[in-house]
Amino acid sequence: MTQNLPRFPPRPTDTAPLYPADELMKLQSIMDNRQGQLPPQPPPQKRTWVGKALALVGVAVVSGLVWWVLQPSTPVDQPVAQPQKTAGEFEFSTVPELPEPVKDSDCAAHASGQTGTFLKTTQCLQLTRAFYTAKLPDGRTVYSSVSVVKMKSSADAKALRELTQKDGTGNIKDLVLDKAISVPPLTTLANGGYASEQRDQEVVIVESDSPTKGPDALAHNKEMKKVSNDAIRLASSFSN
């Protein structure tokens, strides 16, 4: 036996709504437009620190090569310059009473005998004198007065030196004789050893002596002259 159930008209919620095709096309167009208006996404950032580090290394390498290329080349067999040795046979020292050279433009006032007369007519440009001490191997102290006379010409300097080399013609006064320094019992260094040298316009004159003299006067003077010859090099440190 078949039962006939009553039929009711369908409710709106029982089935999905149907949209016309033209409405669906409009909806799709709206969605497409919105997607086109979205801002583009930025590309993913790359790790640029690696590239920067490599660039810095490259700059350093190139700079090093440029510096190496620009360095002056030195031949292998070229001798290296050595500092000049200024040391001599004796070691000289200044004294506390006169640590600096003494300068004067009136050379005649500090000269004796014919040398003083010569310097009055043939004037110098400047006189510079310094005082030193040295020790002999036996322990005796030697005092040296180093004078540098600067003349107006090399010819005048030559004439002055030739005059001072002669006996009895006077000389530039040593600093003991000129009473700039006291070394008892010495009153002058002229009785010791004399040495001189011409350097263009300059004449270097050295006199040395020791208060303690040996028994042989000739041997003593020879030894003092040896000290004076060595002391000539000291003039290079204060010459005009």
C-alpha positions, 0 to 999 in steps of 0.5 A: 500500500502506498502512502501519498505524502502531502507536497509543499512548495519548496522554501527559499533556503532549500536550494542555492540561489541561481545568479544570472550570467551577466551578474557573474561577469560583473562580479568577476570584473570587479574582482579583477579591477581590485587585484590590479589596484594592489601595490606591487610586492617589493622583490626580496632583499638580497644579502648585499653585505657579501658583495660590499665585503668583496668590493672592499677586499678588491680595493685593498688589493689594488691599492697595495699593488699601486703602492708597490709599483710606485716604490723606487727600486734599489739595485741589489749591489748598491751599497747602503749609505752609512752614517759618517763617523765623527769620532776621533782619537780623543773624546772631548767634552765641554765644561760647565763654566763655558758650555756654549761657544762664544761669538764676537765680531771684533777679531782684532780685540781678541788677537795678539801680536802681528795677528792682531795688527793684521785683523785691524786692517783686514777685518773678519766677519766673525770669531767663534770660540769654544772650550773642551777637555779631553783625557790622555791614556795616562789619565791627565786632563788636556784643555783645548781652545777651538777658534773659528775665524771667518774672513771676507774671502778665502784669500784673507783666510789663507793670509791669516793662517800663514801668519799664525803658523809663524813663530812670534807673530801672535795668534787668536787668543785662547779662552784661558789667555782671554780670561774667559775661563780659568784653569790654574795654574795655566794662564794660556794654552799657547805653550802647549800644542798648536794646529790650524786648518783653512776651510774656504773663508774660515780658519780653524785654530786650536791650542791645547795644553795640560796643567800636568806636564811630562819631564820631556818638554818636546814630547809634551808639546808633540802630545798636545799638538796631537790633541789639537789636530784631533780637536779641529773636527769639533769646529764643524759643530759650531762653525759659521 
